[in-house]
Each structure stands twice: as C-alpha cells, then as structure tokens.
Amino acid sequence: DVDMGPGPNGFDVCRQIKADEATKDIPVVMLTAHESDSDRAIGFAAGATQYLTKPFGPLELIDTIRGILAHS
C-alpha cells in the first residue's frame, strides 16, 4: 500500500525492492486507495508490476497474480 504509516511509503519500498539485486525480479503489486493517474504513474515508475486501487475484489487480485505468474 502507498500509505503504510510512519516511515517509508509504498512507493519508497517498491523502489528499494527494485534497487536491490537480490529482490529486483520479485513482482510488486501495489494495492492502494490512491487512484489518480499521477499516483499510478509514480507506482509504475517505482517499479510496480501492477497497480490495483481499492476497493478491489478478491477475484481481481487473484486474476492479477495469475497474470503475473503466467508471464514469469
């Protein structure tokens, strides 16, 4: 999520995951209430594989994960 409380936000954590050689290939799905086009662009620029906005259904999340796994 983008809003994780004090400390780094979800965009920052995604950037850290993608900057580390050991974790850079792990897919990141951002799940957030931040639904603006600029937020979405920031998420993808940070390295997110997918960006889902709340509310989302469990089937949407499952389909997203299946799609990611099918392409890995």
C-alpha positions as CSV (number, residue, x, y, z in Angstrom):
1,D,0.0,0.0,0.0
2,V,1.1,3.6,-0.6
3,D,0.1,4.6,3.0
4,M,2.0,2.4,5.4
5,G,2.2,4.8,8.3
6,P,5.3,6.4,9.6
7,G,8.5,5.8,7.7
8,P,8.8,5.0,4.0
9,N,5.7,4.8,1.9
10,G,4.8,2.0,-0.5
11,F,6.4,3.8,-3.5
12,D,9.7,4.0,-1.5
13,V,9.5,0.3,-0.5
14,C,8.9,-0.6,-4.1
15,R,11.9,1.4,-5.2
16,Q,14.0,-0.3,-2.6
17,I,12.9,-3.8,-3.7
18,K,13.7,-3.0,-7.3
19,A,17.0,-1.4,-6.5
20,D,18.3,-4.5,-4.6
21,E,20.0,-7.1,-6.9
22,A,18.6,-9.9,-4.6
23,T,15.0,-8.7,-4.9
24,K,14.7,-6.8,-8.1
25,D,12.9,-9.6,-10.0
26,I,10.2,-10.0,-7.4
27,P,6.8,-8.8,-8.8
28,V,5.3,-6.0,-6.8
29,V,1.5,-5.4,-6.8
30,M,0.5,-2.1,-5.3
31,L,-2.9,-2.2,-3.5
32,T,-4.0,1.3,-2.6
33,A,-6.7,3.9,-2.4
34,H,-4.5,6.3,-4.3
35,E,-6.3,6.2,-7.7
36,S,-5.1,9.3,-9.6
37,D,-3.3,8.9,-12.8
38,S,-0.3,10.6,-11.3
39,D,-0.2,8.1,-8.4
40,R,-0.5,5.2,-10.8
41,A,2.4,6.7,-12.9
42,I,4.5,7.1,-9.7
43,G,3.8,3.4,-8.8
44,F,4.9,2.1,-12.2
45,A,7.9,4.4,-12.3
46,A,8.9,3.0,-8.9
47,G,8.8,-0.5,-10.5
48,A,5.4,-1.9,-9.7
49,T,4.3,-4.8,-11.8
50,Q,0.6,-4.0,-11.3
51,Y,-1.3,-1.2,-9.5
52,L,-4.8,-2.0,-8.1
53,T,-7.0,0.5,-6.5
54,K,-9.3,-0.1,-3.6
55,P,-11.9,-1.3,-3.5
56,F,-11.0,-4.4,-5.4
57,G,-12.5,-7.8,-5.3
58,P,-10.6,-11.0,-4.4
59,L,-11.1,-12.4,-7.9
60,E,-9.5,-9.3,-9.4
61,L,-6.5,-9.8,-7.2
62,I,-6.3,-13.5,-8.0
63,D,-6.5,-12.8,-11.7
64,T,-3.8,-10.2,-11.4
65,I,-1.5,-12.6,-9.6
66,R,-2.2,-15.4,-12.1
67,G,-1.4,-13.0,-15.0
68,I,1.9,-12.1,-13.4
69,L,2.8,-15.7,-12.8
70,A,1.9,-16.7,-16.3
71,H,4.3,-14.1,-17.7
72,S,7.2,-15.1,-15.4
